[in-house]
Amino acid sequence: MNLFIISILFASAFAGGSSVFFLKRDNRAALKFILAFSGAYLFSITVLHLMPHVYNHSEQFIGLYVLGGFLFQLLMEQFSEGIEHGHVHKQEHGAAFPLGIMISLCLHAFLEGMPLSQVAYQKELIFGIALHHIPAAFALGSLLIQTRLSKSSIAIYLAIFATATPLGYMLSFGINSGSLGNLELHFDKIMAIVIGIFLHISTTILFESSSADHHVFNRQKLIAVLLGIGISLLNFVLFGTGHS
């Protein structure tokens, strides 16, 4: 188990959420750039690395699990209201604690940590997931700060969210190493579900990023998407042949 991965995943999410105390919540330009970049990067990694591995080493109907993951993320968004995409929701000050959003967002983050036990994909995925969690955590922090919670309580909930992905990684590590009984036999199915989630998240981000406000072309978003795809392709060219 890699403590560096755990630290990066926790720090990126917690820092992204905590920044809500210091940054203006109506200034979203940088967050949109990060979202577009991470969405393109996650999509490319999923298509170039994760999907070929799962389809080459799994049963004939593995695609059903990919589809299931896609639909599962669609269902979770009915509760999270798109915070995974960095959507900042405005509510009246003193609004009730968003329990459904918190649970669904933590479950989403937990599942995102599952592929990281595959050593061959750690260097590609950790970067994209960490970046993806910055705007998501910022959106969660923006929502929590509109409730009756104190700053210390908000920090605790942000820490809970930041812990979700490392917990997913640790569980997946236990499954992949065989230390959790026969669960490793189902690891490819779990990976396929995560792939479906990644496909939904990344394509939704890219769709939203490609359509600027009032359909005005946005050069910065295009640059972010091309950078994300370019770095993923560079990883694939340099290291992709070593994957089995």
C-alpha positions as CSV (number, residue, x, y, z in Angstrom):
1,M,0.0,0.0,0.0
2,N,1.4,3.4,-1.1
3,L,1.1,6.1,1.6
4,F,2.1,8.7,-1.0
5,I,-1.1,7.9,-3.0
6,I,-3.2,8.1,0.1
7,S,-1.7,11.5,1.1
8,I,-2.1,13.0,-2.4
9,L,-5.7,11.9,-2.7
10,F,-6.6,13.2,0.8
11,A,-4.7,16.5,0.4
12,S,-6.2,17.4,-3.0
13,A,-9.8,16.9,-1.9
14,F,-9.3,18.6,1.5
15,A,-7.4,21.5,0.1
16,G,-10.0,22.0,-2.6
17,G,-12.8,22.0,-0.1
18,S,-11.0,24.2,2.4
19,S,-10.2,26.8,-0.2
20,V,-13.9,27.8,0.0
21,F,-13.0,29.8,3.1
22,F,-10.4,31.9,1.2
23,L,-11.6,32.2,-2.4
24,K,-14.6,33.9,-3.9
25,R,-17.2,31.2,-4.7
26,D,-18.5,33.1,-7.8
27,N,-15.1,33.1,-9.5
28,R,-15.2,29.7,-11.3
29,A,-12.8,30.3,-14.2
30,A,-9.9,28.3,-12.7
31,L,-12.3,25.5,-11.5
32,K,-13.8,25.2,-15.0
33,F,-10.3,24.9,-16.5
34,I,-9.3,22.2,-14.0
35,L,-12.6,20.4,-14.6
36,A,-12.1,20.4,-18.4
37,F,-8.5,19.1,-18.1
38,S,-9.3,16.4,-15.6
39,G,-12.4,15.3,-17.5
40,A,-10.4,14.9,-20.7
41,Y,-7.6,13.2,-18.8
42,L,-9.9,10.7,-17.1
43,F,-11.7,9.9,-20.3
44,S,-8.5,9.3,-22.2
45,I,-7.0,7.1,-19.4
46,T,-10.3,5.1,-19.2
47,V,-10.3,4.5,-23.0
48,L,-6.6,3.9,-23.5
49,H,-5.7,1.9,-20.3
50,L,-8.6,0.7,-18.2
51,M,-11.0,-0.5,-20.8
52,P,-8.5,-2.6,-22.8
53,H,-7.2,-4.3,-19.7
54,V,-10.7,-5.2,-18.4
55,Y,-12.0,-6.4,-21.8
56,N,-8.9,-8.5,-22.4
57,H,-8.9,-10.2,-19.0
58,S,-12.5,-10.7,-18.2
59,E,-15.6,-12.7,-19.2
60,Q,-17.7,-12.1,-22.3
61,F,-20.4,-10.0,-20.6
62,I,-18.1,-7.6,-18.7
63,G,-19.6,-4.8,-20.7
64,L,-22.8,-5.2,-18.7
65,Y,-20.9,-4.1,-15.6
66,V,-19.5,-1.0,-17.5
67,L,-23.1,-0.1,-18.4
68,G,-24.2,-0.8,-14.9
69,G,-21.6,1.6,-13.5
70,F,-22.7,4.3,-16.0
71,L,-26.3,4.0,-14.9
72,F,-25.3,3.8,-11.2
73,Q,-23.5,7.1,-11.5
74,L,-26.6,8.5,-13.3
75,L,-28.7,7.4,-10.3
76,M,-26.3,8.8,-7.8
77,E,-26.4,12.2,-9.4
78,Q,-30.1,12.4,-8.5
79,F,-28.9,12.8,-5.0
80,S,-25.6,14.6,-5.4
81,E,-27.0,17.2,-7.9
82,G,-23.9,17.2,-10.0
83,I,-21.4,18.3,-7.4
84,E,-19.0,15.7,-8.9
85,H,-18.8,18.0,-11.9
86,G,-18.0,21.1,-9.8
87,H,-21.5,22.5,-9.8
88,V,-21.8,25.1,-7.1
89,H,-25.4,25.3,-5.8
90,K,-26.7,28.5,-4.2
91,Q,-29.1,28.0,-1.3
92,E,-30.5,30.3,1.4
93,H,-28.1,30.8,4.3
94,G,-28.9,28.4,7.1
95,A,-30.2,25.7,4.8
96,A,-30.4,22.1,6.2
97,F,-27.4,19.8,6.0
98,P,-27.3,18.1,2.5
99,L,-27.2,14.5,3.8
100,G,-28.1,12.9,0.4
101,I,-25.5,14.9,-1.4
102,M,-22.8,14.0,1.2
103,I,-23.5,10.3,1.1
104,S,-23.7,10.0,-2.7
105,L,-20.6,12.1,-3.2
106,C,-18.6,10.0,-0.7
107,L,-19.8,6.8,-2.4
108,H,-18.7,8.2,-5.7
109,A,-15.3,9.2,-4.4
110,F,-14.9,5.8,-2.7
111,L,-15.5,3.9,-5.9
112,E,-13.0,6.2,-7.8
113,G,-10.3,4.9,-5.5
114,M,-10.8,1.3,-6.5
115,P,-8.7,1.2,-9.7
116,L,-5.6,2.6,-7.9
117,S,-4.6,-0.8,-6.6
118,Q,-3.6,-1.7,-10.1
119,V,0.1,-0.6,-10.0
120,A,0.3,-0.2,-13.7
121,Y,-2.3,2.5,-13.7
122,Q,-1.4,4.4,-10.5
123,K,0.7,7.1,-12.1
124,E,-1.9,7.9,-14.7
125,L,-5.0,7.8,-12.5
126,I,-3.8,9.5,-9.4
127,F,-3.2,12.8,-11.2
128,G,-6.6,12.9,-12.9
129,I,-8.6,11.8,-9.8
130,A,-6.8,14.3,-7.6
131,L,-7.5,17.1,-10.0
132,H,-11.1,16.0,-10.4
133,H,-11.6,16.2,-6.7
134,I,-10.5,19.8,-6.3
135,P,-13.5,21.4,-7.9
136,A,-15.9,18.7,-6.5
137,A,-14.6,19.4,-3.0
138,F,-14.9,23.2,-3.6
139,A,-18.5,22.7,-4.7
140,L,-19.2,20.6,-1.6
141,G,-17.5,23.2,0.7
142,S,-19.6,26.0,-1.0
143,L,-22.7,24.0,-0.2
144,L,-21.8,23.3,3.4
145,I,-20.8,26.9,4.1
146,Q,-24.4,27.9,3.4
147,T,-25.7,25.7,6.2
148,R,-25.9,26.3,9.9
149,L,-22.6,24.4,10.5
150,S,-19.6,26.0,12.0
151,K,-16.3,26.2,10.2
152,S,-14.8,23.4,12.3
153,S,-17.8,21.1,11.5
154,I,-17.5,21.9,7.8
155,A,-13.8,21.0,7.9
156,I,-14.7,17.7,9.5
157,Y,-17.2,16.9,6.8
158,L,-14.6,17.9,4.1
159,A,-12.1,15.5,5.8
160,I,-14.7,12.7,5.7
161,F,-15.1,13.3,1.9
162,A,-11.3,13.5,1.4
163,T,-11.0,10.1,3.2
164,A,-13.4,8.3,0.9
165,T,-11.1,7.8,-2.1
166,P,-8.1,6.6,0.0
167,L,-10.5,4.1,1.7
168,G,-11.6,2.9,-1.8
169,Y,-7.9,2.5,-2.7
170,M,-7.2,0.6,0.5
171,L,-10.1,-1.8,0.1
172,S,-9.2,-2.4,-3.5
173,F,-5.6,-3.1,-2.5
174,G,-6.8,-5.7,0.0
175,I,-9.0,-7.3,-2.7
176,N,-6.3,-7.3,-5.3
177,S,-3.7,-8.8,-2.9
178,G,-6.0,-11.6,-1.9
179,S,-6.1,-10.6,1.7
180,L,-9.9,-10.3,1.7
181,G,-10.8,-13.9,0.9
182,N,-12.1,-14.6,-2.6
183,L,-13.2,-11.1,-3.4
184,E,-10.2,-10.7,-5.8
185,L,-12.1,-13.1,-8.1
186,H,-14.6,-10.2,-8.7
187,F,-12.1,-7.4,-9.0
188,D,-12.5,-7.1,-12.8
189,K,-16.3,-6.7,-12.3
190,I,-15.6,-3.9,-9.8
191,M,-13.2,-2.3,-12.2
192,A,-15.8,-2.4,-14.9
193,I,-18.3,-0.6,-12.7
194,V,-15.7,2.0,-11.9
195,I,-15.0,2.4,-15.7
196,G,-18.7,3.1,-16.3
197,I,-18.6,5.7,-13.6
198,F,-15.5,7.3,-15.1
199,L,-17.1,7.3,-18.5
200,H,-20.2,9.1,-17.2
201,I,-18.3,11.7,-15.2
202,S,-15.7,12.5,-17.8
203,T,-18.2,12.7,-20.8
204,T,-20.5,14.9,-18.7
205,I,-17.7,17.2,-17.8
206,L,-16.5,17.3,-21.5
207,F,-20.0,18.0,-22.8
208,E,-20.5,20.8,-20.3
209,S,-17.0,22.1,-21.0
210,S,-17.4,22.1,-24.7
211,S,-20.5,24.2,-24.6
212,A,-19.6,27.6,-23.2
213,D,-22.1,30.0,-21.9
214,H,-24.7,30.9,-24.6
215,H,-22.8,28.6,-27.0
216,V,-19.9,31.0,-27.3
217,F,-16.6,29.2,-28.2
218,N,-14.3,29.1,-25.2
219,R,-10.6,28.7,-26.2
220,Q,-9.4,28.1,-22.7
221,K,-11.6,25.1,-22.3
222,L,-10.4,23.7,-25.6
223,I,-6.8,24.1,-24.5
224,A,-7.6,22.4,-21.2
225,V,-9.2,19.4,-23.0
226,L,-6.3,19.1,-25.5
227,L,-3.8,19.3,-22.6
228,G,-5.6,16.5,-20.8
229,I,-5.7,14.3,-23.8
230,G,-2.2,15.1,-24.8
231,I,-0.7,14.2,-21.4
232,S,-2.7,11.0,-21.4
233,L,-1.5,10.1,-24.9
234,L,2.1,10.8,-23.8
235,N,1.8,8.4,-20.9
236,F,0.3,5.8,-23.3
237,V,3.1,6.2,-25.8
238,L,5.9,6.1,-23.2
239,F,4.5,3.5,-20.8
240,G,1.4,1.9,-22.4
241,T,3.3,-1.0,-23.9
242,G,4.3,-2.2,-20.5
243,H,0.7,-3.0,-19.4
244,S,-0.6,-6.4,-19.5
